[in-house]
Amino acid sequence: MSPPSLTKRVENLEKTVSGPAGSVTQVELLRSDVSSIGADLRSFRTEFQQFSGETRAEFSAVRDEMQAGFAAIRGEMRTEVRAVRGDMRGEVSAVRGEMRTEFVAVRQEIGDLRAEMNTRFETVDRRFTTLEASLDQTRTEMRVLHEEVISRISLLAESLGGGTTY
C-alpha cells in the first residue's frame, strides 16, 4: 500500500490538533446517530407491537375457524352416525322380522312332521296290535290242532291195540 498523500496527512493532523472542538463535533454526530437509532428503535418497537397484534388476531381467527370447522365436522359425524344407527336399526328390524317368519315356518314344518310321524306310529301300533292278535289266534289254533293231533294219535294207538297213550 502506498503511503497517504500529503493532503490527507495534513487533514488528519488538523483533526487531531483541532482539540476539543473536533471532539464536540464528533460527539454531536454520535448523539445524532444515537438519536436516529433511538427513533428507528421506537419505530421498530411500534411496528413489532403492530405485527404482534396482527399475528395474535390472525392466530385467533385461524383458531376460531378451526374450532368452527371441527364443530361442523363433529356435527356431520353425529348426523352420519345417527343415520347409520337408524339404517342399522331398520336392517336389524328387517332381519328380526325375517328370522321370526323363518322360525314360524320351521315350527310349522316341525309340527307337520310331528303330526305325520304320530300318524305313522299309530299305523305301526295298529299293525303290531293286529299282528299280536293274529299271533295269539294262531297260537290258540295251533294248540287246538296239537291237542287234536295228540287225541287222534291216542285213538289210533288204542284202536290198533297198542295201549300206549301219548
VEXSE-256143 format. One line per field, with one value per residue: x, y, z of N, C-alpha, C, CB in turn; residue number from 0; residue in one letter. Coordinates in steps of 0.02 Angstrom, whole numbers, plus 50000, padded with zeros to 5 digits. Glycine has a CB too. Example, Ala and Ser with C-alpha at 12.3 -4.5 7.8 and 13.67 -1.06 7.14 Angstrom:
! VEXSE-256143
n_xx	c(50660|50642) .
n_yy	c(49716|49888) .
n_zz	c(50390|50354) .
ca_xx	c(50615|50684) .
ca_yy	c(49775|49947) .
ca_zz	c(50390|50357) .
c_xx	c(50660|50645) .
c_yy	c(49835|50002) .
c_zz	c(50390|50394) .
cb_xx	c(50565|50704) .
cb_yy	c(49776|49970) .
cb_zz	c(50452|50286) .
num	c(0|1) .
residuo	c(a|s) .
//
This chain:
! VEXSE-256143
n_xx	c(50041|50023|50100|49996|49935|50005|49911|49812|49872|49891|49762|49722|49805|49759|49635|49668|49736|49641|49577|49467|49357|49346|49314|49193|49114|49118|49056|48930|48891|48888|48785|48680|48677|48644|48521|48451|48458|48383|48258|48234|48229|48116|48020|48033|47993|47859|47812|47836|47751|47631|47636|47638|47511|47431|47469|47426|47289|47267|47303|47207|47093|47117|47114|46981|46917|46961|46905|46770|46763|46798|46692|46587|46622|46613|46476|46427|46477|46407|46278|46293|46326|46208|46121|46174|46155|46015|45988|46046|45965|45845|45883|45917|45794|45723|45792|45764|45626|45623|45686|45593|45485|45543|45569|45438|45394|45481|45442|45311|45335|45400|45296|45205|45282|45291|45155|45134|45226|45168|45048|45098|45162|45050|44987|45083|45077|44944|44958|45049|44970|44867|44945|44990|44868|44835|44940|44913|44791|44835|44920|44826|44748|44847|44872|44751|44746|44859|44822|44716|44780|44857|44758|44699|44805|44814|44690|44707|44810|44750|44650|44726|44770|44870|44896|44977|44983|44981) .
n_yy	c(49943|50111|50256|50376|50522|50686|50786|50718|50677|50799|50840|50745|50778|50907|50876|50809|50907|51004|50987|50998|51051|50980|50857|50884|50902|50776|50708|50766|50718|50584|50587|50625|50514|50415|50464|50451|50313|50279|50331|50249|50128|50148|50160|50032|49957|49997|49950|49815|49787|49813|49714|49603|49614|49601|49472|49398|49422|49360|49227|49202|49213|49106|49001|49012|48984|48853|48791|48810|48738|48609|48591|48588|48473|48379|48388|48344|48214|48163|48169|48079|47962|47945|47925|47807|47724|47727|47667|47544|47501|47487|47387|47285|47267|47222|47104|47035|47022|46940|46828|46792|46757|46649|46563|46537|46469|46358|46302|46269|46173|46077|46045|45991|45882|45812|45780|45697|45595|45548|45497|45394|45316|45277|45199|45097|45048|44999|44898|44815|44781|44713|44612|44548|44504|44416|44326|44276|44214|44122|44043|43992|43918|43828|43759|43700|43620|43544|43477|43407|43326|43250|43187|43110|43031|42958|42891|42814|42734|42663|42600|42518|42433|42450|42507|42612|42776|42941) .
n_zz	c(50000|49964|50041|50130|50048|50051|50074|50134|50250|50312|50336|50428|50532|50562|50612|50727|50798|50813|50931|51072|51006|50890|50946|51004|50895|50844|50949|50943|50819|50851|50948|50867|50784|50881|50923|50805|50792|50906|50869|50760|50828|50913|50813|50758|50870|50880|50757|50779|50888|50825|50726|50810|50869|50754|50716|50827|50814|50690|50720|50816|50735|50647|50739|50783|50661|50642|50755|50725|50606|50652|50739|50647|50576|50678|50700|50576|50579|50690|50637|50529|50600|50674|50567|50514|50624|50626|50501|50526|50630|50561|50470|50560|50619|50507|50481|50599|50583|50469|50523|50622|50539|50469|50578|50620|50506|50511|50634|50599|50499|50578|50664|50569|50527|50647|50667|50555|50586|50705|50654|50572|50669|50743|50647|50634|50766|50766|50672|50738|50847|50780|50725|50843|50891|50788|50801|50929|50902|50808|50888|50976|50887|50845|50963|50982|50868|50892|51010|50957|50864|50949|51020|50918|50883|51000|50998|50884|50923|51023|50953|50874|50960|51045|51174|51216|51267|51216) .
ca_xx	c(50000|50065|50088|49945|49961|50021|49849|49775|49908|49879|49692|49722|49840|49715|49581|49698|49756|49583|49564|49400|49306|49338|49282|49123|49081|49110|49005|48866|48875|48868|48718|48634|48670|48607|48452|48423|48450|48326|48196|48224|48209|48046|47981|48034|47952|47790|47796|47835|47689|47578|47641|47618|47438|47403|47482|47380|47222|47265|47301|47140|47045|47129|47089|46908|46897|46973|46853|46706|46769|46794|46622|46547|46639|46582|46404|46416|46490|46349|46222|46307|46321|46136|46092|46197|46118|45946|45989|46059|45904|45798|45907|45911|45723|45704|45821|45724|45562|45635|45700|45529|45447|45576|45558|45369|45391|45514|45397|45255|45360|45412|45229|45179|45321|45270|45089|45144|45259|45118|45002|45132|45171|44985|44977|45127|45048|44885|44982|45076|44913|44836|44991|44988|44804|44841|44985|44876|44742|44872|44941|44767|44732|44900|44862|44691|44766|44906|44783|44676|44826|44876|44700|44691|44858|44795|44635|44736|44850|44702|44616|44774|44781|44933|44889|45021|44949|45026) .
ca_yy	c(50000|50172|50300|50426|50583|50741|50820|50675|50679|50865|50840|50704|50817|50961|50847|50792|50969|51046|50980|50983|51071|50922|50804|50905|50888|50703|50689|50787|50670|50523|50598|50625|50444|50380|50488|50419|50242|50277|50341|50187|50076|50161|50142|49960|49933|50009|49903|49748|49782|49809|49646|49556|49618|49571|49399|49372|49423|49309|49162|49196|49200|49038|48958|49014|48947|48782|48768|48807|48682|48547|48584|48567|48403|48338|48387|48299|48146|48143|48157|48017|47906|47935|47896|47737|47688|47719|47617|47479|47480|47464|47323|47236|47253|47181|47037|47004|47003|46881|46772|46770|46723|46585|46520|46515|46418|46298|46272|46238|46112|46029|46023|45947|45820|45778|45751|45641|45540|45519|45457|45333|45274|45247|45145|45042|45020|44959|44838|44771|44755|44663|44556|44513|44468|44361|44276|44243|44170|44067|44001|43956|43868|43778|43718|43659|43570|43499|43433|43363|43276|43206|43145|43063|42980|42915|42849|42767|42688|42621|42557|42469|42389|42463|42533|42669|42841|43000) .
ca_zz	c(50000|49960|50098|50115|50017|50096|50090|50180|50313|50341|50360|50489|50582|50582|50654|50792|50830|50825|51001|51097|50957|50846|50984|51014|50832|50840|50999|50914|50767|50885|50976|50811|50764|50934|50919|50745|50809|50953|50831|50722|50877|50931|50754|50754|50925|50860|50704|50809|50926|50775|50697|50863|50874|50693|50719|50878|50784|50638|50753|50846|50681|50624|50792|50779|50600|50654|50801|50688|50559|50691|50763|50589|50562|50731|50687|50519|50602|50731|50591|50494|50647|50687|50506|50510|50676|50602|50448|50557|50666|50510|50445|50614|50624|50449|50492|50651|50552|50427|50568|50651|50486|50458|50636|50617|50454|50536|50685|50563|50469|50631|50685|50518|50530|50708|50654|50509|50623|50751|50613|50552|50729|50759|50598|50654|50828|50748|50639|50790|50885|50736|50721|50907|50894|50741|50832|50984|50870|50778|50944|51001|50836|50846|51022|50969|50819|50926|51054|50914|50836|51005|51036|50863|50888|51055|50974|50836|50961|51059|50905|50850|51017|51075|51242|51231|51257|51206) .
c_xx	c(50044|50050|50037|49976|49971|49958|49811|49807|49895|49808|49689|49754|49796|49660|49608|49713|49694|49559|49491|49347|49294|49302|49208|49084|49068|49057|48937|48844|48852|48799|48665|48622|48630|48534|48416|48410|48390|48260|48181|48200|48137|48000|47976|47989|47878|47769|47791|47771|47629|47577|47618|47541|47404|47410|47434|47309|47215|47261|47233|47088|47054|47102|47013|46883|46905|46920|46786|46707|46763|46724|46577|46559|46608|46507|46387|46425|46432|46290|46232|46299|46247|46103|46110|46161|46046|45941|45999|45998|45853|45818|45900|45838|45699|45730|45781|45657|45570|45648|45636|45489|45477|45565|45486|45362|45423|45471|45338|45276|45372|45345|45199|45215|45300|45202|45094|45175|45209|45069|45035|45144|45105|44970|45019|45100|44988|44907|45011|45020|44877|44879|44991|44923|44806|44885|44950|44826|44777|44896|44883|44749|44783|44891|44802|44710|44813|44868|44741|44719|44844|44817|44687|44744|44840|44739|44661|44775|44804|44667|44663|44793|44845|44925|44934|44982|45000|44999) .
c_yy	c(50062|50217|50353|50490|50637|50777|50780|50678|50745|50867|50801|50743|50873|50935|50833|50856|51010|51038|50966|51002|51014|50866|50820|50889|50814|50679|50707|50739|50604|50529|50595|50552|50404|50400|50456|50345|50234|50283|50278|50131|50085|50142|50066|49930|49940|49959|49832|49738|49775|49738|49594|49555|49585|49495|49367|49368|49369|49239|49150|49179|49128|48988|48954|48975|48872|48754|48761|48748|48615|48536|48561|48494|48357|48332|48340|48226|48121|48126|48091|47956|47892|47903|47822|47696|47675|47666|47547|47455|47453|47395|47269|47218|47209|47110|47000|46980|46941|46820|46746|46731|46653|46537|46494|46459|46353|46263|46237|46172|46057|46002|45975|45879|45779|45744|45691|45581|45507|45475|45391|45286|45241|45189|45085|45009|44976|44894|44789|44740|44700|44601|44515|44472|44407|44306|44239|44193|44109|44019|43958|43900|43811|43731|43670|43602|43518|43450|43384|43307|43225|43159|43094|43008|42931|42867|42795|42713|42639|42573|42505|42421|42401|42489|42590|42732|42897|43057) .
c_zz	c(50000|50019|50080|50088|50069|50118|50143|50249|50348|50370|50426|50546|50607|50627|50724|50830|50848|50896|51017|51046|50910|50882|50994|50951|50825|50889|50973|50860|50798|50916|50922|50789|50816|50933|50860|50759|50857|50917|50791|50768|50898|50873|50747|50808|50908|50807|50732|50849|50878|50744|50747|50870|50814|50695|50769|50849|50731|50669|50786|50793|50655|50675|50791|50718|50611|50702|50766|50639|50595|50717|50707|50573|50614|50720|50629|50539|50645|50687|50554|50539|50663|50627|50501|50563|50655|50549|50479|50595|50617|50484|50498|50622|50567|50458|50545|50624|50509|50469|50600|50600|50474|50516|50638|50564|50477|50589|50652|50531|50521|50656|50634|50519|50591|50698|50608|50544|50671|50713|50594|50612|50749|50711|50616|50717|50812|50715|50690|50831|50845|50731|50785|50912|50848|50769|50888|50955|50840|50832|50969|50952|50836|50906|51010|50921|50851|50971|51013|50885|50890|51019|50981|50866|50945|51033|50926|50874|50998|51010|50877|50905|51053|51144|51260|51218|51252|51243) .
cb_xx	c(49953|50053|50154|49903|49912|50070|49805|49772|49982|49888|49645|49760|49905|49685|49553|49761|49803|49528|49586|49387|49327|49405|49316|49118|49123|49177|49018|48871|48936|48920|48715|48662|48740|48637|48450|48469|48515|48333|48202|48290|48254|48036|48012|48105|47968|47781|47850|47896|47679|47587|47713|47651|47415|47437|47555|47381|47207|47326|47357|47121|47056|47205|47113|46883|46939|47043|46848|46694|46836|46843|46597|46563|46716|46597|46379|46463|46556|46330|46216|46377|46360|46102|46115|46273|46120|45919|46044|46120|45874|45793|45980|45939|45683|45732|45896|45712|45534|45695|45751|45488|45448|45651|45573|45321|45425|45583|45371|45227|45425|45451|45182|45187|45396|45267|45041|45187|45320|45080|44981|45199|45198|44929|44995|45200|45027|44839|45035|45124|44863|44824|45062|44993|44744|44868|45049|44840|44702|44932|44970|44707|44728|44970|44849|44633|44800|44957|44738|44643|44890|44895|44637|44695|44928|44772|44581|44782|44897|44650|44585|44837|44779|44973|44901|45087|44901|45034) .
cb_yy	c(49999|50210|50333|50442|50608|50790|50830|50602|50669|50922|50808|50638|50845|50995|50782|50750|51009|51029|51040|51019|51134|50898|50795|50980|50914|50668|50722|50859|50659|50505|50666|50668|50412|50396|50565|50428|50213|50332|50402|50166|50078|50236|50174|49933|49972|50082|49906|49738|49844|49863|49632|49575|49691|49601|49385|49417|49493|49314|49157|49261|49250|49026|48982|49087|48971|48770|48816|48874|48685|48548|48652|48611|48394|48369|48457|48316|48142|48200|48214|48018|47921|48002|47934|47732|47727|47786|47632|47484|47540|47514|47329|47265|47319|47212|47042|47053|47060|46894|46792|46831|46764|46595|46558|46574|46443|46316|46326|46287|46126|46061|46083|45979|45836|45828|45804|45662|45567|45575|45496|45349|45316|45301|45170|45068|45077|44998|44855|44809|44812|44693|44581|44563|44514|44385|44310|44295|44209|44093|44045|44004|43900|43812|43762|43702|43603|43540|43475|43404|43309|43247|43189|43100|43015|42957|42893|42803|42725|42664|42599|42504|42319|42510|42479|42667|42854|43018) .
cb_zz	c(50059|49893|50122|50179|49961|50064|50026|50155|50302|50287|50308|50477|50555|50521|50622|50783|50786|50776|51037|51162|50919|50821|51052|51030|50772|50854|51068|50886|50720|50939|51012|50753|50755|51004|50912|50684|50842|51006|50783|50687|50939|50949|50690|50761|50990|50835|50649|50854|50972|50720|50676|50930|50879|50630|50739|50941|50754|50592|50806|50883|50623|50612|50861|50775|50539|50683|50861|50649|50522|50749|50792|50527|50560|50801|50670|50460|50641|50781|50540|50464|50713|50703|50443|50520|50743|50576|50397|50604|50706|50453|50422|50681|50626|50384|50512|50709|50511|50380|50622|50676|50421|50446|50701|50600|50390|50566|50733|50509|50430|50690|50695|50448|50533|50767|50624|50449|50661|50787|50550|50520|50788|50754|50527|50666|50876|50700|50586|50836|50903|50666|50706|50965|50874|50674|50858|51028|50816|50737|51001|51012|50767|50848|51085|50939|50759|50968|51100|50856|50807|51069|51047|50795|50903|51116|50939|50786|51010|51096|50848|50823|50995|51034|51290|51189|51315|51133) .
num	c(0|1|2|3|4|5|6|7|8|9|10|11|12|13|14|15|16|17|18|19|20|21|22|23|24|25|26|27|28|29|30|31|32|33|34|35|36|37|38|39|40|41|42|43|44|45|46|47|48|49|50|51|52|53|54|55|56|57|58|59|60|61|62|63|64|65|66|67|68|69|70|71|72|73|74|75|76|77|78|79|80|81|82|83|84|85|86|87|88|89|90|91|92|93|94|95|96|97|98|99|100|101|102|103|104|105|106|107|108|109|110|111|112|113|114|115|116|117|118|119|120|121|122|123|124|125|126|127|128|129|130|131|132|133|134|135|136|137|138|139|140|141|142|143|144|145|146|147|148|149|150|151|152|153|154|155|156|157|158|159|160|161|162|163|164|165) .
residuo	c(m|s|p|p|s|l|t|k|r|v|e|n|l|e|k|t|v|s|g|p|a|g|s|v|t|q|v|e|l|l|r|s|d|v|s|s|i|g|a|d|l|r|s|f|r|t|e|f|q|q|f|s|g|e|t|r|a|e|f|s|a|v|r|d|e|m|q|a|g|f|a|a|i|r|g|e|m|r|t|e|v|r|a|v|r|g|d|m|r|g|e|v|s|a|v|r|g|e|m|r|t|e|f|v|a|v|r|q|e|i|g|d|l|r|a|e|m|n|t|r|f|e|t|v|d|r|r|f|t|t|l|e|a|s|l|d|q|t|r|t|e|m|r|v|l|h|e|e|v|i|s|r|i|s|l|l|a|e|s|l|g|g|g|t|t|y) .
//
